[in-house]
Amino acid sequence: MMPNTDELREQIETIDEQIIDLIATRMEIADELAKAKKQSSQEYWSAEKEREVISRYHELCEEVSLSEDEARQIAEVILKISKERQRHYFQRNRVLFI
């Protein structure tokens, strides 16, 4: 017997909770990465690294039958949030010399 719409929506809600938890964990790690970059005098963002991440998303999405466009969209949203958080960390923790 096929699940009804309520059951399917409940499954989606459970998955959404897991996705949010994983994204929150990813952002916590990205925050730590920003600290490490700042301590080692690296820039907060690398276009080359961004391309590598997008490429990795393409590969991961191919494995689960998501399109290249869907992979790009997912990567763009996650990277945008991560980039903004890291930029904010760098600006907030700027050392001022007088």
N, C-alpha and C positions, 0 to 999 in steps of 0.2 A: 504494500500500500504506500502510495506517495505521501510525503509529509504535507501538511496543510500550510497555508501562508503564515500563520502564527508561529508554527514550529520553525519554519525557515527563517523568519525574522528573528526569532530567539537565537538561532545558530549564528546569524549575522551579527547580532549584538554581542555575543560571546567573543567572536572573532575580532570585532571592533575594539573591545576591551583589551584583548591581547596585542593588537596593533598599537594602540595608544601606549600601553606599558612598554613595548619594545622601542617605540619612537622616543619615549621619555628616557629610557636607558641609553639609547644612542646619543641623545642630546647631552646627557650627563657626561658621557665619555668625550663628546665633542668639546664640552666646557673644559675638561681636563686637558684635552689636546691644545686648546687655545692657551691655557696656562703654560704648558710645556713649550709651545712655539714662542710665546713671549719671553720666557726665561732663556731660550736659546737664540733670541734675536731674529727669529724667522718672521716672515710676513704672515698675517692671519689667514690669507687665502692664496691658493695656487691654482691658476687656470689649468695647468697640466694635471694636477691631482683631481680637479673637478672632472676633466675629460676621462680620466681613468675610472672614477667612480661611476660615471654615466655608462661607460663601456661595460663595467662589471654588472650594472643593472640590466643592460641589454642581454648579456649572457644569462643572468639568473632568470630573467623573464622568458627567454627562449625555452629554458628547461621546463617551464610550467605553462607553456602555450599562451603567454601574454604577448601582445604585439610590441614591436619596437617603439611605436608611438606611446603606448601605455607605459613602457619602461622609462621612456624619456620624461613623461609627465610625473611619474612617481619620483624619479630621481630629482627633477627640478624642484618639486615641492619640499622634499626633505633637505636638499642642499640649500635652498633659499633660507629655510629656518636655521640651519646650522651656520651658514655664512653670516646671517644677521646676528646670531648669538655671539659668534666669535668676534665679529666687528665691534659689537657692543662691549664685550669684555676688554678688547684692546683699547677702546676709547675711554672706558670707565677707569682703567688702571694705567692710564698714561702718567708717566713721571714728568713733572714740570720742573725745569731748572730756572732759577731766577738769578 
